[in-house]
Amino acid sequence: MSTSLVAKNESKLNMKDWNRLERSGQLMKRNKSRFLIKPEHTNRDVYIIRSGSIAIYHADNMEEPLAVLGANDVLGNRSIFVHQNLYAKTVTDVELIQLDQTSYRALYLAYPELAIKLTAELSKLKLTLDFPERKAPSFIQQVKRGVQNWVNKNNGKKGRCCHNC
């Protein structure tokens, strides 16, 4: 029963994004059934999947994945995995790009819009793992709708913002 619970990247990575990622990070290949991330890992790397699948498991249940990630999905960031006792294991042979902290900072300075895309994807993964009963796409859409409704409701009304403009 391995279904993808993670929101697919609404603004898929384009060829220019992939070229920038390849220049900024390190291309990696991992065989099927290998652990990519374990809770005891101390690295803070970010991984972008080019091809293949990776499953996220809780240490208490290595039979049923919390999420299955595929091409264009992003994972990593030690804080997501360590505190929840999570593992990332390859389901198939995987090709991905690894960005260490230094590379990620350099990417952020050179291409902030791409770094923001990656950060948004990590946030979606965190939401999915923190709230497994909710599917990230619908939850994120609800938040977007709520913000848009607030903007529409308050559009053109003076005195509604913190600056009283």
N, C-alpha and C positions, 0 to 999 in steps of 0.2 A: 504494500500500500504506500507507494511513494508518489505523492502529489506535490506539486510546487505550491508552496504557501506564500512565496515572496512575490511582491509586486514586480512585474516586469518593467524594465526601464522604459518609462513613457517617452523619453527622448533618447532613443537608442544611440549608442556610440556610433558615430559616423567614421568614415575612412580617415579623415583628418585627425579625429580624436585618437584612433588606434595608432596612427603614425606618431603622434605626440607621446602616447603611452609607451610605445616601443623604444623611442629615443630616451625617455625618462627612466624607465624601469628595466628589469631583467626578465627576458623570456624564459619560462620554466616549463618542463614537461614532467608529469607525474603519472605513473602507471595506476591501473585500476586497483582498488582496495588498499590504498596507502593513506595514512593519516597526513593531513596537511597542517592541521592545527590541533593542539591538545591544551587542556587547561593549564598545564604546568609550563607551557611555552612562555618565554619572556619577551619575544619579539613583538613589535607593534606594526608589523608590515600590513599592507593592504594588497589584496589580490584581485585582479580582474580576469574573469574567465573568458578565454577566446573560444575554446571548444571543450566539449565533454560535460560531465556532471559531477557535482560535489554535494554530498548529503551532510546535514547538520544534525547531530545526535546529542541527547543529554546522556551523561555518564550512567544514569540509572536505567536507561532504556536504549541500548544500542541496536535494537531490532527495528524500531519504528522511528524514521527520521522526523524531526521537527520541520525541516524544510529541505527541498532539493533545488539546488541552484544550477543554472546552465549558462550558455553563452551570453555575454554582456552583463552578467550579474557580478556584483562586487561583494567581497567578504574580507574579513580581517579585523584589525584593530583589537588589540589584546583586551581592552575593557569589556567588549561584548562577550568574549569567550571565557575569560578567567572567572568572573564572579558568578557565572551560571553553570560552571562545570560542563562546558560544551566541547564537542569534538567536531572537526570537519574532516570527512573521509571521502576520497574519490570513489565514485560509483562506476565511472568509465575511465579510460585513459583521458588525461586532461592536459590542455595547453593553456597557460595563463601568464599574466604579467605580474611581477612582484615589484611593489614600490616600498622601499624602506622609508624610515622617517625623513631622512635627508632628501631622498628623491621626491617624496610627496610634498615636502616644503618647497623644493625647487619648482615642481610642477605647479603648485599653488601660485607662486610668484610669477611664473612665466605664462601660465594659462589658467587664470582664476575660474573661468567659466567651466572648464573641464573638471577642476578640483571640486567645484560646487556640485557638479553632476555626481561625482563619486561619493561625496559626503552625503548627498540626498539618498543614494542607493544604500549606503551603510545605515542610514537612519531608518529606512524601510525594513531592512533586515532586523535591526534592533527592535522595532515595533512588533514584527512578526514573532520574534523569539520571546519578547516580554509578554505578549498577549497572544498566545497560540490559538486561543478560541476565536480570535478575530482574524479575518484575512486582511492583510495590509492594504490591498487595493481599495476595498470598500471603506476602510477606516480613514485612509488618506483622502479619498474622495469626499467623505463626510466633513473632514476638517476644511478642505478647500471650499466646499459649498458653504460652510458656516462663515468663513472669512469673506467669501464673495457676497453672501447675504448681508453681512454687517456693512461692507463697503457700499452696497447698493442702497441700503436703508439710510445710511448717513451721508451719502453723496450729496454735496451741495448744501449741507447744513453747517452753518458756522457755529463755533463754540463747542464742537464735539470732540476735538482732539486735545491733547495735553497742552498745546500752545495757545489755546483759545483763539485760533485764527478763523 
